[in-house]
């Protein structure tokens, strides 16, 4: 029998653009407000009958990628609700648009693959051909997925105004959230771009941060210092869900090609 070459897996990335993920989160809020509900119910609000559909699983996973939902429980007790970050976007005061913009930009850069690209191209994305070449050769994207991802990523950075130098996410006092927290505004760092300041991640009191070095880049996990065994199992179940989502996506693609 001929040997079937192993399918090349693209780096983990959101199934939706941020704009579409926010629209999906709005549907969840319209139906459930701030209540935690079974993941299957979240999928139904997104237009899917159940979580057996790989598209449903990837849509829910996209909400996770952007930090728009929080999760608790496992298996039949697994539930989700909109995160504070999602509520900062959906319930923003029209008179304080900068707060909403900061939340949108934070969500846009939460997926590690997005931050890696912005770090590589801090002043703006290159031509379509150069960008796709970078995704394939440097980030190891599957050739069949690069067009879809490139389109969604451009839509996301446009929605968040990542490269819009005329749009500031400063708060009413002229500073960023990071400036308010650490008070390190000095002549040396005043000239840093808003984007550079936004990359700093604060570890709140009572939390600790783990940085894992992976082949695809670094993964950062911030957890409460008093993490219980039950909560640790919730994290483990969430990681297993992410892996199963990726496996289902690969299976679907193989079925489509056959």
Secondary structure, 3 states (H helix, E strand, C coil): CCCCCCCCCCCCCCCCCHHHHHHHHHHHHHHHCCCCEEHHHHHHHCCCCCCCCHHHHHHHHHHHHCCCEEEECCHHHCEEEECHHHHHHHCCCCCCHHHHHHHHHHHHHHCHHHHHHHHHCCCCCCCHHHHHHHHHHCCCCCCCCHHHHHHHHHHHHHHHCCCCCCCCCCCCCCCCHHHHHHCCCCCCCCCCCHHHHHCCCCCCCCEEEEEEEECCEEEEEEEECCCCHHHHHHHHHHHHHHHHHHHHHHHHHHHHHC
